[in-house]
């Protein structure tokens, strides 16, 4: 188990709950994503009901290098959960979530709430590092602070480095910003220059030019792409081509994007990752709406896509655009 090679400036697919499932990771890997991180899983959930929560962290060898992400607020519990995961799943690295702004996570003193208690965050990281030892590298994902009055990323990265964490991903927003406003890349750059371990920059990476700008103007060792990949997984491939040649390849045609929508849906149904057809289609609705954004003729279809209940119904909705 080892971290990816940062000399190549790898492109990460960000962990996103309800999005970065095994099917989506497969598609993003095909489109050029270098490193994957699973949806997060609760340390308490692992300890109390591992078999029920295992599906959130399942992956294929083709997804490697891949990290499994956990969240929690009790150092000993996080360490014990990390050991269960690593022994069972053998990921390339174990990532600690200290950036999620979702209330149900923050309310359990996990995710970005740890930014209000950096000594606790450091103890969690140190406990996990000590438990895993040489068996699996430990990384952490943070935000730059709880709010604009409490920017703590510089102190956080130093504490995490001292705890033995081997890489840190930084989302350039505070918890209070959620996903609004602009990511603070100056702060990300500042933090990357404070530590000797790799820093992965995250936030507002929406175009190949954004990737190039991060590589050329900041000290980050990689970038992590999240919401932009939800709409356009081919961004990874476009960015790589742009970094290699200076030319941005054309985006997929509307017909190719529709074919992508149908393929993703079929893969999800065949995998039964979510369950039966109706449950799977419910899980796919937000994905289909994201893919459809910007395709001519789909605006009027959005209400139908938001209620689609079967693959045949999806084909019927999209039929006017494929004929």
Helices and strands as residue ranges (DSSP letters): G 6-8, E 11-13, H 22-30, E 35-37, E 41-42, H 43-53, G 54-57, G 61-63, E 66-71, H 75-89, E 93-98, H 103-106, G 111-116, H 118-132, G 133-135, E 137-145, H 153-163, E 167-174, H 185-194, E 198-202, H 208-217, E 222-225, H 227-231, H 235-245, H 254-271, H 277-292, G 299-301, H 302-305, H 311-322
